[in-house]
């Protein structure tokens, strides 16, 4: 489960295995589907859900990223954050 949130003057980014309550919206994401839950001050929780890339496309993208890093190095910060 990737988690990001604004903290003070920065952004906290992390990814880890976690237990999710069975009745939460994000727990309904299954198979190769992707979902993102956004919690807003005024609207509460909203969910965006749709088909993901699948295993082959994801593996191809990861290998392409590794080759790019090996050839030219990482020239910009990940997601624009240092």
Gaussian input, Z-matrix of N, CA and C with variables (Angstrom, degrees):
# hf/3-21g

backbone

0 1
 N
 C     1     B1
 C     2     B2     1     A1
 N     3     B3     2     A2     1     D1
 C     4     B4     3     A3     2     D2
 C     5     B5     4     A4     3     D3
 N     6     B6     5     A5     4     D4
 C     7     B7     6     A6     5     D5
 C     8     B8     7     A7     6     D6
 N     9     B9     8     A8     7     D7
 C    10    B10     9     A9     8     D8
 C    11    B11    10    A10     9     D9
 N    12    B12    11    A11    10    D10
 C    13    B13    12    A12    11    D11
 C    14    B14    13    A13    12    D12
 N    15    B15    14    A14    13    D13
 C    16    B16    15    A15    14    D14
 C    17    B17    16    A16    15    D15
 N    18    B18    17    A17    16    D16
 C    19    B19    18    A18    17    D17
 C    20    B20    19    A19    18    D18
 N    21    B21    20    A20    19    D19
 C    22    B22    21    A21    20    D20
 C    23    B23    22    A22    21    D21
 N    24    B24    23    A23    22    D22
 C    25    B25    24    A24    23    D23
 C    26    B26    25    A25    24    D24
 N    27    B27    26    A26    25    D25
 C    28    B28    27    A27    26    D26
 C    29    B29    28    A28    27    D27
 N    30    B30    29    A29    28    D28
 C    31    B31    30    A30    29    D29
 C    32    B32    31    A31    30    D30
 N    33    B33    32    A32    31    D31
 C    34    B34    33    A33    32    D32
 C    35    B35    34    A34    33    D33
 N    36    B36    35    A35    34    D34
 C    37    B37    36    A36    35    D35
 C    38    B38    37    A37    36    D36
 N    39    B39    38    A38    37    D37
 C    40    B40    39    A39    38    D38
 C    41    B41    40    A40    39    D39
 N    42    B42    41    A41    40    D40
 C    43    B43    42    A42    41    D41
 C    44    B44    43    A43    42    D42
 N    45    B45    44    A44    43    D43
 C    46    B46    45    A45    44    D44
 C    47    B47    46    A46    45    D45
 N    48    B48    47    A47    46    D46
 C    49    B49    48    A48    47    D47
 C    50    B50    49    A49    48    D48
 N    51    B51    50    A50    49    D49
 C    52    B52    51    A51    50    D50
 C    53    B53    52    A52    51    D51
 N    54    B54    53    A53    52    D52
 C    55    B55    54    A54    53    D53
 C    56    B56    55    A55    54    D54
 N    57    B57    56    A56    55    D55
 C    58    B58    57    A57    56    D56
 C    59    B59    58    A58    57    D57
 N    60    B60    59    A59    58    D58
 C    61    B61    60    A60    59    D59
 C    62    B62    61    A61    60    D60
 N    63    B63    62    A62    61    D61
 C    64    B64    63    A63    62    D62
 C    65    B65    64    A64    63    D63
 N    66    B66    65    A65    64    D64
 C    67    B67    66    A66    65    D65
 C    68    B68    67    A67    66    D66
 N    69    B69    68    A68    67    D67
 C    70    B70    69    A69    68    D68
 C    71    B71    70    A70    69    D69
 N    72    B72    71    A71    70    D70
 C    73    B73    72    A72    71    D71
 C    74    B74    73    A73    72    D72
 N    75    B75    74    A74    73    D73
 C    76    B76    75    A75    74    D74
 C    77    B77    76    A76    75    D75
 N    78    B78    77    A77    76    D76
 C    79    B79    78    A78    77    D77
 C    80    B80    79    A79    78    D78
 N    81    B81    80    A80    79    D79
 C    82    B82    81    A81    80    D80
 C    83    B83    82    A82    81    D81
 N    84    B84    83    A83    82    D82
 C    85    B85    84    A84    83    D83
 C    86    B86    85    A85    84    D84
 N    87    B87    86    A86    85    D85
 C    88    B88    87    A87    86    D86
 C    89    B89    88    A88    87    D87
 N    90    B90    89    A89    88    D88
 C    91    B91    90    A90    89    D89
 C    92    B92    91    A91    90    D90
 N    93    B93    92    A92    91    D91
 C    94    B94    93    A93    92    D92
 C    95    B95    94    A94    93    D93
 N    96    B96    95    A95    94    D94
 C    97    B97    96    A96    95    D95
 C    98    B98    97    A97    96    D96
 N    99    B99    98    A98    97    D97
 C   100   B100    99    A99    98    D98
 C   101   B101   100   A100    99    D99
 N   102   B102   101   A101   100   D100
 C   103   B103   102   A102   101   D101
 C   104   B104   103   A103   102   D102
 N   105   B105   104   A104   103   D103
 C   106   B106   105   A105   104   D104
 C   107   B107   106   A106   105   D105
 N   108   B108   107   A107   106   D106
 C   109   B109   108   A108   107   D107
 C   110   B110   109   A109   108   D108
 N   111   B111   110   A110   109   D109
 C   112   B112   111   A111   110   D110
 C   113   B113   112   A112   111   D111
 N   114   B114   113   A113   112   D112
 C   115   B115   114   A114   113   D113
 C   116   B116   115   A115   114   D114
 N   117   B117   116   A116   115   D115
 C   118   B118   117   A117   116   D116
 C   119   B119   118   A118   117   D117
 N   120   B120   119   A119   118   D118
 C   121   B121   120   A120   119   D119
 C   122   B122   121   A121   120   D120
 N   123   B123   122   A122   121   D121
 C   124   B124   123   A123   122   D122
 C   125   B125   124   A124   123   D123
 N   126   B126   125   A125   124   D124
 C   127   B127   126   A126   125   D125
 C   128   B128   127   A127   126   D126
 N   129   B129   128   A128   127   D127
 C   130   B130   129   A129   128   D128
 C   131   B131   130   A130   129   D129
 N   132   B132   131   A131   130   D130
 C   133   B133   132   A132   131   D131
 C   134   B134   133   A133   132   D132
 N   135   B135   134   A134   133   D133
 C   136   B136   135   A135   134   D134
 C   137   B137   136   A136   135   D135
 N   138   B138   137   A137   136   D136
 C   139   B139   138   A138   137   D137
 C   140   B140   139   A139   138   D138
 N   141   B141   140   A140   139   D139
 C   142   B142   141   A141   140   D140
 C   143   B143   142   A142   141   D141
 N   144   B144   143   A143   142   D142
 C   145   B145   144   A144   143   D143
 C   146   B146   145   A145   144   D144
 N   147   B147   146   A146   145   D145
 C   148   B148   147   A147   146   D146
 C   149   B149   148   A148   147   D147
 N   150   B150   149   A149   148   D148
 C   151   B151   150   A150   149   D149
 C   152   B152   151   A151   150   D150
 N   153   B153   152   A152   151   D151
 C   154   B154   153   A153   152   D152
 C   155   B155   154   A154   153   D153
 N   156   B156   155   A155   154   D154
 C   157   B157   156   A156   155   D155
 C   158   B158   157   A157   156   D156
 N   159   B159   158   A158   157   D157
 C   160   B160   159   A159   158   D158
 C   161   B161   160   A160   159   D159
 N   162   B162   161   A161   160   D160
 C   163   B163   162   A162   161   D161
 C   164   B164   163   A163   162   D162
 N   165   B165   164   A164   163   D163
 C   166   B166   165   A165   164   D164
 C   167   B167   166   A166   165   D165
 N   168   B168   167   A167   166   D166
 C   169   B169   168   A168   167   D167
 C   170   B170   169   A169   168   D168
 N   171   B171   170   A170   169   D169
 C   172   B172   171   A171   170   D170
 C   173   B173   172   A172   171   D171
 N   174   B174   173   A173   172   D172
 C   175   B175   174   A174   173   D173
 C   176   B176   175   A175   174   D174
 N   177   B177   176   A176   175   D175
 C   178   B178   177   A177   176   D176
 C   179   B179   178   A178   177   D177
 N   180   B180   179   A179   178   D178
 C   181   B181   180   A180   179   D179
 C   182   B182   181   A181   180   D180
 N   183   B183   182   A182   181   D181
 C   184   B184   183   A183   182   D182
 C   185   B185   184   A184   183   D183
 N   186   B186   185   A185   184   D184
 C   187   B187   186   A186   185   D185
 C   188   B188   187   A187   186   D186
 N   189   B189   188   A188   187   D187
 C   190   B190   189   A189   188   D188
 C   191   B191   190   A190   189   D189
 N   192   B192   191   A191   190   D190
 C   193   B193   192   A192   191   D191
 C   194   B194   193   A193   192   D192
 N   195   B195   194   A194   193   D193
 C   196   B196   195   A195   194   D194
 C   197   B197   196   A196   195   D195
 N   198   B198   197   A197   196   D196
 C   199   B199   198   A198   197   D197
 C   200   B200   199   A199   198   D198
 N   201   B201   200   A200   199   D199
 C   202   B202   201   A201   200   D200
 C   203   B203   202   A202   201   D201
 N   204   B204   203   A203   202   D202
 C   205   B205   204   A204   203   D203
 C   206   B206   205   A205   204   D204
 N   207   B207   206   A206   205   D205
 C   208   B208   207   A207   206   D206
 C   209   B209   208   A208   207   D207
 N   210   B210   209   A209   208   D208
 C   211   B211   210   A210   209   D209
 C   212   B212   211   A211   210   D210
 N   213   B213   212   A212   211   D211
 C   214   B214   213   A213   212   D212
 C   215   B215   214   A214   213   D213
 N   216   B216   215   A215   214   D214
 C   217   B217   216   A216   215   D215
 C   218   B218   217   A217   216   D216
 N   219   B219   218   A218   217   D217
 C   220   B220   219   A219   218   D218
 C   221   B221   220   A220   219   D219
 N   222   B222   221   A221   220   D220
 C   223   B223   222   A222   221   D221
 C   224   B224   223   A223   222   D222
 N   225   B225   224   A224   223   D223
 C   226   B226   225   A225   224   D224
 C   227   B227   226   A226   225   D225
 N   228   B228   227   A227   226   D226
 C   229   B229   228   A228   227   D227
 C   230   B230   229   A229   228   D228
 N   231   B231   230   A230   229   D229
 C   232   B232   231   A231   230   D230
 C   233   B233   232   A232   231   D231
 N   234   B234   233   A233   232   D232
 C   235   B235   234   A234   233   D233
 C   236   B236   235   A235   234   D234
 N   237   B237   236   A236   235   D235
 C   238   B238   237   A237   236   D236
 C   239   B239   238   A238   237   D237
 N   240   B240   239   A239   238   D238
 C   241   B241   240   A240   239   D239
 C   242   B242   241   A241   240   D240
 N   243   B243   242   A242   241   D241
 C   244   B244   243   A243   242   D242
 C   245   B245   244   A244   243   D243

   B1=1.4454
   B2=1.5199
   B3=1.3130
   B4=1.4680
   B5=1.5258
   B6=1.3094
   B7=1.4629
   B8=1.5143
   B9=1.3199
   B10=1.4668
   B11=1.5198
   B12=1.3214
   B13=1.4579
   B14=1.5150
   B15=1.3204
   B16=1.4524
   B17=1.5222
   B18=1.3267
   B19=1.4579
   B20=1.5238
   B21=1.3115
   B22=1.4614
   B23=1.5320
   B24=1.3356
   B25=1.4661
   B26=1.5225
   B27=1.3324
   B28=1.4568
   B29=1.5162
   B30=1.3259
   B31=1.4568
   B32=1.5148
   B33=1.3161
   B34=1.4632
   B35=1.5191
   B36=1.3277
   B37=1.4653
   B38=1.5155
   B39=1.3350
   B40=1.4598
   B41=1.5233
   B42=1.3304
   B43=1.4590
   B44=1.5181
   B45=1.3188
   B46=1.4593
   B47=1.5220
   B48=1.3135
   B49=1.4677
   B50=1.5248
   B51=1.3150
   B52=1.4623
   B53=1.5186
   B54=1.3015
   B55=1.4606
   B56=1.5260
   B57=1.3319
   B58=1.4526
   B59=1.5312
   B60=1.3278
   B61=1.4677
   B62=1.5340
   B63=1.3080
   B64=1.4654
   B65=1.5247
   B66=1.3212
   B67=1.4617
   B68=1.5315
   B69=1.3490
   B70=1.4652
   B71=1.5288
   B72=1.3269
   B73=1.4698
   B74=1.5271
   B75=1.3257
   B76=1.4672
   B77=1.5411
   B78=1.3256
   B79=1.4655
   B80=1.5253
   B81=1.3121
   B82=1.4682
   B83=1.5280
   B84=1.3426
   B85=1.4657
   B86=1.5275
   B87=1.3453
   B88=1.4607
   B89=1.5211
   B90=1.3204
   B91=1.4571
   B92=1.5139
   B93=1.3378
   B94=1.4650
   B95=1.5257
   B96=1.3270
   B97=1.4635
   B98=1.5318
   B99=1.3302
   B100=1.4607
   B101=1.5132
   B102=1.3044
   B103=1.4537
   B104=1.5107
   B105=1.3172
   B106=1.4513
   B107=1.5228
   B108=1.3019
   B109=1.4578
   B110=1.5224
   B111=1.3254
   B112=1.4663
   B113=1.5212
   B114=1.3266
   B115=1.4580
   B116=1.5176
   B117=1.3224
   B118=1.4601
   B119=1.5172
   B120=1.3294
   B121=1.4645
   B122=1.5231
   B123=1.2988
   B124=1.4748
   B125=1.5208
   B126=1.3447
   B127=1.4610
   B128=1.5234
   B129=1.3088
   B130=1.4645
   B131=1.5194
   B132=1.3354
   B133=1.4638
   B134=1.5199
   B135=1.3419
   B136=1.4631
   B137=1.5211
   B138=1.3285
   B139=1.4584
   B140=1.5170
   B141=1.3315
   B142=1.4657
   B143=1.5226
   B144=1.3374
   B145=1.4575
   B146=1.5156
   B147=1.3360
   B148=1.4561
   B149=1.5112
   B150=1.3292
   B151=1.4627
   B152=1.5177
   B153=1.3329
   B154=1.4597
   B155=1.5079
   B156=1.3110
   B157=1.4540
   B158=1.5245
   B159=1.3119
   B160=1.4580
   B161=1.5207
   B162=1.3021
   B163=1.4620
   B164=1.5152
   B165=1.3407
   B166=1.4670
   B167=1.5252
   B168=1.3334
   B169=1.4654
   B170=1.5207
   B171=1.3269
   B172=1.4656
   B173=1.5243
   B174=1.3185
   B175=1.4627
   B176=1.5221
   B177=1.3228
   B178=1.4589
   B179=1.5272
   B180=1.3361
   B181=1.4661
   B182=1.5200
   B183=1.3311
   B184=1.4650
   B185=1.5232
   B186=1.3316
   B187=1.4687
   B188=1.5283
   B189=1.3413
   B190=1.4698
   B191=1.5219
   B192=1.3218
   B193=1.4685
   B194=1.5166
   B195=1.3347
   B196=1.4672
   B197=1.5319
   B198=1.3308
   B199=1.4675
   B200=1.5218
   B201=1.3377
   B202=1.4584
   B203=1.5319
   B204=1.3155
   B205=1.4689
   B206=1.5243
   B207=1.3356
   B208=1.4674
   B209=1.5275
   B210=1.3395
   B211=1.4633
   B212=1.5240
   B213=1.3385
   B214=1.4595
   B215=1.5154
   B216=1.2990
   B217=1.4568
   B218=1.5130
   B219=1.2839
   B220=1.4689
   B221=1.5216
   B222=1.3320
   B223=1.4627
   B224=1.5206
   B225=1.3275
   B226=1.4635
   B227=1.5175
   B228=1.3419
   B229=1.4603
   B230=1.5203
   B231=1.3113
   B232=1.4566
   B233=1.5192
   B234=1.3200
   B235=1.4561
   B236=1.5248
   B237=1.3136
   B238=1.4579
   B239=1.5075
   B240=1.3344
   B241=1.4725
   B242=1.5107
   B243=1.3042
   B244=1.4767
   B245=1.4997
   A1=108.36
   A2=117.92
   A3=120.03
   A4=109.69
   A5=116.08
   A6=121.41
   A7=108.50
   A8=116.29
   A9=120.55
   A10=108.00
   A11=115.55
   A12=119.69
   A13=110.03
   A14=114.78
   A15=120.99
   A16=108.43
   A17=115.97
   A18=121.38
   A19=108.71
   A20=116.39
   A21=122.21
   A22=110.53
   A23=117.52
   A24=121.58
   A25=112.82
   A26=117.98
   A27=120.43
   A28=112.49
   A29=114.63
   A30=122.38
   A31=108.15
   A32=116.97
   A33=122.17
   A34=107.69
   A35=117.39
   A36=123.41
   A37=108.29
   A38=117.17
   A39=119.93
   A40=110.33
   A41=115.49
   A42=122.37
   A43=107.20
   A44=116.47
   A45=119.79
   A46=110.67
   A47=114.81
   A48=120.17
   A49=107.91
   A50=116.42
   A51=119.94
   A52=110.52
   A53=115.80
   A54=121.59
   A55=107.22
   A56=116.52
   A57=122.47
   A58=107.90
   A59=117.89
   A60=118.57
   A61=110.68
   A62=116.76
   A63=122.77
   A64=113.09
   A65=117.80
   A66=120.68
   A67=113.36
   A68=118.45
   A69=120.00
   A70=109.99
   A71=116.52
   A72=120.65
   A73=111.18
   A74=118.59
   A75=121.86
   A76=111.05
   A77=118.27
   A78=121.85
   A79=112.08
   A80=118.20
   A81=122.08
   A82=112.83
   A83=118.03
   A84=122.05
   A85=107.86
   A86=117.27
   A87=120.85
   A88=110.99
   A89=116.56
   A90=122.00
   A91=112.44
   A92=116.66
   A93=121.12
   A94=112.07
   A95=116.43
   A96=120.24
   A97=109.65
   A98=115.97
   A99=122.55
   A100=108.22
   A101=115.94
   A102=120.35
   A103=110.07
   A104=115.58
   A105=120.61
   A106=107.56
   A107=114.86
   A108=121.57
   A109=107.33
   A110=116.33
   A111=121.81
   A112=107.41
   A113=116.58
   A114=121.09
   A115=108.08
   A116=116.01
   A117=122.03
   A118=111.06
   A119=115.50
   A120=120.68
   A121=112.19
   A122=117.36
   A123=121.52
   A124=113.92
   A125=117.97
   A126=120.50
   A127=114.47
   A128=117.54
   A129=120.00
   A130=110.28
   A131=117.01
   A132=121.27
   A133=110.82
   A134=115.62
   A135=122.24
   A136=107.58
   A137=116.49
   A138=120.96
   A139=109.59
   A140=116.18
   A141=122.97
   A142=106.11
   A143=117.85
   A144=122.85
   A145=109.84
   A146=117.05
   A147=119.96
   A148=111.57
   A149=116.81
   A150=120.59
   A151=111.95
   A152=115.55
   A153=121.57
   A154=110.73
   A155=116.09
   A156=121.38
   A157=112.15
   A158=118.57
   A159=121.32
   A160=111.29
   A161=116.15
   A162=122.62
   A163=115.35
   A164=118.14
   A165=120.74
   A166=112.08
   A167=116.96
   A168=119.78
   A169=111.08
   A170=116.90
   A171=120.67
   A172=110.28
   A173=117.54
   A174=120.93
   A175=110.72
   A176=117.58
   A177=121.55
   A178=111.20
   A179=116.82
   A180=120.85
   A181=111.29
   A182=117.46
   A183=120.99
   A184=110.69
   A185=117.51
   A186=121.08
   A187=110.21
   A188=117.66
   A189=120.77
   A190=111.06
   A191=117.78
   A192=121.00
   A193=111.45
   A194=117.47
   A195=121.14
   A196=111.16
   A197=116.54
   A198=120.25
   A199=110.22
   A200=117.55
   A201=121.77
   A202=111.08
   A203=116.80
   A204=120.77
   A205=110.49
   A206=117.45
   A207=121.10
   A208=111.76
   A209=117.39
   A210=121.22
   A211=112.88
   A212=116.97
   A213=118.18
   A214=114.48
   A215=118.84
   A216=120.04
   A217=110.89
   A218=115.84
   A219=121.11
   A220=108.61
   A221=117.28
   A222=120.76
   A223=113.83
   A224=117.42
   A225=118.72
   A226=109.11
   A227=116.79
   A228=119.56
   A229=112.17
   A230=116.98
   A231=122.20
   A232=110.45
   A233=116.81
   A234=123.97
   A235=112.38
   A236=117.80
   A237=121.08
   A238=114.14
   A239=118.22
   A240=121.58
   A241=110.26
   A242=116.25
   A243=121.10
   A244=110.36
   D1=114.61
   D2=174.38
   D3=-81.77
   D4=140.51
   D5=179.61
   D6=-133.41
   D7=134.63
   D8=173.72
   D9=-134.98
   D10=143.01
   D11=176.39
   D12=-157.60
   D13=151.83
   D14=179.32
   D15=-78.72
   D16=129.87
   D17=176.62
   D18=-132.73
   D19=121.10
   D20=-178.31
   D21=49.64
   D22=-117.91
   D23=-178.62
   D24=-99.52
   D25=14.08
   D26=-176.83
   D27=-136.86
   D28=-166.45
   D29=179.29
   D30=-129.66
   D31=133.10
   D32=175.64
   D33=-96.88
   D34=124.32
   D35=178.17
   D36=-122.17
   D37=131.83
   D38=176.86
   D39=-154.85
   D40=156.02
   D41=177.53
   D42=-137.48
   D43=129.06
   D44=178.58
   D45=-162.75
   D46=161.18
   D47=174.95
   D48=-72.22
   D49=142.51
   D50=-179.11
   D51=-154.47
   D52=157.39
   D53=172.92
   D54=-88.14
   D55=136.28
   D56=-179.12
   D57=-119.90
   D58=135.31
   D59=177.15
   D60=-56.81
   D61=135.33
   D62=-176.06
   D63=-58.05
   D64=-28.55
   D65=-176.79
   D66=-93.30
   D67=3.95
   D68=178.42
   D69=-77.01
   D70=152.86
   D71=-178.43
   D72=-61.54
   D73=-40.73
   D74=-176.15
   D75=-66.74
   D76=-23.27
   D77=179.23
   D78=-69.92
   D79=-15.54
   D80=-178.73
   D81=-82.76
   D82=-9.37
   D83=179.13
   D84=-71.10
   D85=129.01
   D86=-172.81
   D87=-140.59
   D88=155.86
   D89=175.49
   D90=63.02
   D91=-134.59
   D92=-178.74
   D93=-91.07
   D94=12.44
   D95=177.67
   D96=-77.44
   D97=151.10
   D98=176.12
   D99=-115.96
   D100=149.26
   D101=176.72
   D102=-145.99
   D103=150.18
   D104=175.30
   D105=-135.69
   D106=131.61
   D107=177.89
   D108=-106.45
   D109=127.85
   D110=179.74
   D111=-119.80
   D112=128.78
   D113=179.52
   D114=-109.56
   D115=118.17
   D116=-179.03
   D117=-110.84
   D118=151.46
   D119=-179.91
   D120=-58.17
   D121=-41.80
   D122=-174.19
   D123=-93.47
   D124=-31.81
   D125=-173.77
   D126=-102.88
   D127=-10.84
   D128=-175.69
   D129=77.33
   D130=-145.68
   D131=-177.35
   D132=-89.10
   D133=131.93
   D134=171.54
   D135=-122.96
   D136=152.80
   D137=-175.96
   D138=-127.38
   D139=132.93
   D140=175.37
   D141=-116.51
   D142=128.91
   D143=-167.86
   D144=-142.05
   D145=137.37
   D146=177.66
   D147=-173.55
   D148=175.92
   D149=-178.30
   D150=-66.93
   D151=141.27
   D152=176.92
   D153=-93.96
   D154=-174.53
   D155=-176.01
   D156=-78.22
   D157=-26.88
   D158=-175.60
   D159=87.54
   D160=167.73
   D161=-173.40
   D162=-60.81
   D163=-47.86
   D164=-176.86
   D165=-64.82
   D166=-45.26
   D167=-179.66
   D168=-65.87
   D169=-39.03
   D170=179.23
   D171=-65.54
   D172=-45.45
   D173=178.97
   D174=-60.91
   D175=-41.20
   D176=178.30
   D177=-62.16
   D178=-42.91
   D179=-179.92
   D180=-65.54
   D181=-40.40
   D182=178.69
   D183=-63.01
   D184=-45.59
   D185=179.33
   D186=-63.43
   D187=-42.41
   D188=177.85
   D189=-60.89
   D190=-40.49
   D191=177.32
   D192=-63.76
   D193=-42.78
   D194=179.30
   D195=-63.41
   D196=-41.48
   D197=177.99
   D198=-63.91
   D199=-43.69
   D200=178.84
   D201=-60.06
   D202=-44.08
   D203=178.86
   D204=-63.93
   D205=-43.21
   D206=-179.63
   D207=-64.45
   D208=-36.76
   D209=-177.95
   D210=-75.94
   D211=-42.99
   D212=-171.78
   D213=-124.08
   D214=-5.58
   D215=-176.58
   D216=76.94
   D217=165.41
   D218=179.71
   D219=-86.59
   D220=107.59
   D221=-174.67
   D222=-93.57
   D223=-16.20
   D224=179.35
   D225=-132.83
   D226=152.50
   D227=-178.94
   D228=-66.10
   D229=147.32
   D230=179.95
   D231=-61.06
   D232=129.42
   D233=179.10
   D234=57.35
   D235=18.59
   D236=179.46
   D237=81.42
   D238=4.48
   D239=-178.75
   D240=-110.99
   D241=142.03
   D242=176.17
   D243=-92.90

